[in-house]
Every structure is written in C-alpha cells, then in structure tokens.
Amino acid sequence: MDPVLLDLAGDVRTATERALAQRGDVWAKRYARLASDAGHTSGRIAERIVAWSRDQLGGLREQELAAMRSAGWPIVELDAMASAAEVLEQAWDALGLGRSTALPSPCVTG
C-alpha cells in the first residue's frame, strides 16, 4: 500500500466557534489559557483562541504538508467544515473505496 495524507482543511474561526458550542467551558478555558500564555489577551475568547491557533499551528501545518510532498506522499484535502458523515464520505471517495457493504458501518454523528 502507498501512503496518502488526508488533510482536514477548514476555517479556523468556524472550527473554533463550533468547538466552543460543542465542548463548553472546560475546553474554552483550556485553550483560552494557552492563548493567554502565548500573549493573546485581548478580544473575545474565540478571537484569542483563533489567533493562538493561527500562530502556533499554521506554520507547523505548512511544514508538515511540505514534508509530505517532498516525501512523495499524495495529499488529498478534505472539507473539514462539512458534517462528520460528509467528511467520512469524502475520505472513502478519496481513497477509492466508496461506501462498501463489506466494511463495517462506522458510528458517526453530526
């Protein structure tokens, strides 16, 4: 089998707002603290988390993608803003598997 990278791509702001709504105060406080420790102290919690995410993860993500490309790995971008079921369908399609009845049906919500 040849390796392939399924890259979940999406808008950081939308993902942050979704996570805040789904995961609540414990998640928000944890990531707000990380943002604050990195110097992001102004604005709403979501704005601070978005700024931290872009600073901390944006460059790292690009480095990882560049490393995969240089290693010859194909990279397939999936729309992570879609529902979990739609992202799974994208992955099946990208891998050329389609929805097979021979494979177990995953439990997906969302």
Secondary structure, DSSP 8 states (H G I E B T S, - for coil): ----EEEEE--HHHHHHHHHHHHHHHHHHHHHHHHHHTT--SS-HHHHHHHHHHHHHHHHHHHHHHHHHHTT--EEEEETTS-HHHHHHHHHHHTT--S-TTS-------
